[in-house]
Amino acid sequence: MRDAVGRRKRVWRWAVAGWVLAVTVGGGLTLWLQDDTHPPEPHVWQNADPGTP
């Protein structure tokens, strides 16, 4: 009986650890992919007036 309880606790811990890992990886991928969708910023300041050098 005690062996079954210990096994159940182990399975529960693995399930929780897998869920935490999946949430962490999913959140990280979301942030990473969200960063990639923004347009790149200019490398230098651009003049608002095209006639000014």
N, C-alpha and C positions, 0 to 999 in steps of 0.2 A: 504494500500500500504506500509506504513512504517513497519507494522508488518511482512510482507513478506521479506522485506529487512533485518530486524533484524534477522529473522529466518535463512535466507541464510548466513548471516555473522557467526551466531553461528555454522551452519553446516560446513562452511568452516574452522572455527577455530578447531572444533573437528576433521575434516579430516586431517588438518596439524598436530595437536597434536598426532593423531594416527600414522601418517607417521613417525614423529620424534621418537616416542616410538618404532616403529617397527625397524627403522634403528639403534637406540641405542642398543636394545636387540640383534639384528642380529650381530652387530659389536662386542658386548661383548661376545656372544657365539662363534663367529669366533676366537677371541683371546684366549678364554678359551680352546676351542677344539684344537686349533693349539698348545698350550702349552702341552697338554696331548699327542701329537703324538711324541714328542721328547723323545729319550731314556733316562732313568735315569742316572745321573752321578754317578761315584763311590763315596762311602762315605769316602774312604781313598785313599791316593796316592798309586799307584801300581808301583812296581819296573819293569824297562824295562828288566833287566837281571834276569831270573828266578832262577839263582844260588845264588843270594844275598838275605840274610834273611831280 
